Structure formats: C-alpha cells, structure tokens
Amino acid sequence: MQDPAAPPDPDSLDFWSFIALANHRLSEEFGFRHQLATEVLLTLNRASNLVTYDLESAVHRPRGRSWSAFRVLFVVWLAGPLEPSAAARLAGMSRAAVSNLAKTLVSEGLLTRTPGETDGRSVRLSLTEAGHAEMLEVFEAQNEREAGWVEVLTEAEQRVLVMLLDKLISGRAGFATRR
C-alpha cells in the first residue's frame, strides 16, 4: 500500500491529476498563492495546443501546409491585400515569420508580393487564384473539424467562452505583456 503522503508515480499522471499535484505542490511546498491562475492558463494552453495540433495534423499537413502558413493565407484571404506587418499583427505572428512564410507561399504560387503604395520598400501580399481556390477547399475541411471540436458546447456556451477569452485577452493591458 502506497503512503498517501508520498508523491504519485509520475508515469500514472494524466493532465488533471498533474494539475491537482501542481496545485498542491505549488501552494504547500513552495508557498505560491495563485494556483487557480496557473490552472486556468495551463488548461487554456493545453486546449489551444490540442486543437492546433489536431487541425494541423488532420487538415493542413496532409495538404503540405503548416499551421503557420494557413494563418498567413487565412488572414490575406479574408482581409484582402495587406502589408506583411498587418498580416503579422492579425495572424498573431512576428513580422519576420510572415516574411519568411510569404517567400515560400509566393514561390508555390499562392501569394503575390506587389509594391506598396506608401514607399518603395513596402510590399502588399495578395492571394493568387490558386491561393484563393486552396483556401476555399482547405477552410471547408477546417471548418468541419472546428465544428466537431465545439459541438460539445451549446451555442450559448460557445459565446460565453468567446466572451471570457476576449476578456482575458483584453484585460492584459494592466501589465506589460509580450506579443
């Protein structure tokens, strides 16, 4: 019989038992006070990683694309021609990452780079006809997969979740955050 005070076997932990262990150890052994904050953000990160991995492996990788490439194409598809810095901001990526991905997507015939209107150094990214056709096809598959993920929630719960995530994202202005 295992001593109840003994730590659990690490190989037997699942995500939720790890969270319980983390909460206990963080408060009892280390004296941290904000276990719920840790639990919320670990859970949010876990959910985000699971969904992203699933969408990338089920939808994008079989088509030869990465999640990052999809994000750039998605933003340009829906927002229209825009500068790489705007694409980066909307996709939640760095300007350098968008520039590197754009090179590949241009060489694959999905994006075009045209001179910007403001100065000789700026460029605008636009979808080609092939890029537009690919986005229609790939988003149909992604949207069905997205629906499968959220079907466990009612429409009202989905709206509440979006509202809460917006509040979490918008509320970060009270302290310096990195993007």
VENLINMO-V908697 format. One record per residue. N is the residue number from 1. RES is the residue in one letter. SS is DSSP state (H for helix, E for strand, C for the rest). D_LAST is the distance of its C-alpha to the last C-alpha in whole Angstrom. Layout:
<<N;RES;SS;D_LAST> <N;RES;SS;D_LAST>>
This chain:
<<1;M;C;49> <2;Q;C;45> <3;D;C;45> <4;P;C;43> <5;A;C;41> <6;A;C;40> <7;P;C;37> <8;P;C;36> <9;D;C;37> <10;P;H;33> <11;D;H;34> <12;S;H;35> <13;L;C;32> <14;D;C;30> <15;F;H;27> <16;W;H;28> <17;S;H;31> <18;F;H;28> <19;I;H;26> <20;A;H;29> <21;L;H;30> <22;A;H;27> <23;N;H;27> <24;H;H;31> <25;R;H;30> <26;L;H;27> <27;S;H;29> <28;E;H;32> <29;E;H;32> <30;F;C;29> <31;G;C;29> <32;F;C;26> <33;R;C;26> <34;H;C;23> <35;Q;H;24> <36;L;H;23> <37;A;H;19> <38;T;H;19> <39;E;H;21> <40;V;H;19> <41;L;H;16> <42;L;H;18> <43;T;H;20> <44;L;H;17> <45;N;H;15> <46;R;H;19> <47;A;H;20> <48;S;H;16> <49;N;H;17> <50;L;H;21> <51;V;H;21> <52;T;H;18> <53;Y;H;21> <54;D;H;24> <55;L;H;23> <56;E;H;22> <57;S;H;25> <58;A;H;28> <59;V;H;27> <60;H;H;25> <61;R;H;26> <62;P;H;30> <63;R;H;29> <64;G;C;28> <65;R;C;24> <66;S;C;21> <67;W;H;18> <68;S;H;16> <69;A;H;19> <70;F;H;20> <71;R;H;16> <72;V;H;17> <73;L;H;20> <74;F;H;20> <75;V;H;18> <76;V;H;20> <77;W;H;23> <78;L;H;22> <79;A;H;21> <80;G;C;23> <81;P;C;23> <82;L;E;20> <83;E;C;19> <84;P;H;16> <85;S;H;13> <86;A;H;14> <87;A;H;14> <88;A;H;11> <89;R;H;9> <90;L;H;12> <91;A;H;11> <92;G;C;8> <93;M;C;8> <94;S;C;8> <95;R;H;11> <96;A;H;13> <97;A;H;13> <98;V;H;14> <99;S;H;17> <100;N;H;18> <101;L;H;19> <102;A;H;20> <103;K;H;23> <104;T;H;24> <105;L;H;24> <106;V;H;26> <107;S;H;28> <108;E;C;29> <109;G;C;30> <110;L;C;27> <111;L;E;25> <112;T;E;27> <113;R;E;25> <114;T;E;27> <115;P;E;27> <116;G;C;25> <117;E;C;27> <118;T;C;26> <119;D;C;27> <120;G;C;28> <121;R;C;25> <122;S;C;23> <123;V;E;23> <124;R;E;23> <125;L;E;22> <126;S;E;25> <127;L;E;26> <128;T;C;30> <129;E;H;32> <130;A;H;32> <131;G;H;28> <132;H;H;29> <133;A;H;31> <134;E;H;29> <135;M;H;27> <136;L;H;29> <137;E;H;31> <138;V;H;28> <139;F;H;26> <140;E;H;30> <141;A;H;29> <142;Q;H;26> <143;N;H;27> <144;E;H;30> <145;R;H;28> <146;E;H;25> <147;A;H;28> <148;G;H;29> <149;W;H;26> <150;V;H;27> <151;E;C;30> <152;V;C;31> <153;L;C;29> <154;T;C;31> <155;E;H;30> <156;A;H;30> <157;E;H;28> <158;Q;H;25> <159;R;H;25> <160;V;H;25> <161;L;H;22> <162;V;H;20> <163;M;H;21> <164;L;H;20> <165;L;H;16> <166;D;H;16> <167;K;H;17> <168;L;H;14> <169;I;H;11> <170;S;H;13> <171;G;H;14> <172;R;H;11> <173;A;H;12> <174;G;H;14> <175;F;C;13> <176;A;C;10> <177;T;C;7> <178;R;C;4> <179;R;C;0>>
